[in-house]
Amino acid sequence: MGRNKFSESEIKTIAKLLRRKNSGTRFQQKTIRHKLRVDYEFNISDFNIQGKAFGEEDLYAAVERGAITILDDATIAAMKVKRARDKERDSRRQMQDTENTAGQTSNWQDALAEWESWEKEQEKKEQ
């Protein structure tokens, strides 16, 4: 899920991109959707009805029904800073977790050989 709080200027830019998306080629639409997700953390799927094209009117309807909140630029800037800080923290934690578990992984071939050895021992015990 992306953001649901945007500044007035971001909403205007998103509306402009949605107009371009709906009138563009398939490649242009794909490029614009990517720009919306990456630059604005705006995921159309968070606000639309599946299977229906999402346009400028739908954007303003989402604002009207309260699914999207418009805040001032300073608040949005502070949110972006906090979000970047949180992503960095999460990335460091993930790296740490990866380093901690790196020595605990096993090779499937070694595990298979160990299993086959155990099976042979069991067969010998049964005989």
Secondary structure, DSSP 8 states (H G I E B T S, - for coil): ----EEEHHHHHHHHHHHHHHHHS-HHHHHHHHHHHHHHH---GGGTS-TTS---HHHHHHHHHTTSSEEE-HHHHHHHHHHHHHHHHHHHHHHHHHHHHHHTT---HHHHHHHHHHHHHHHHHHH-
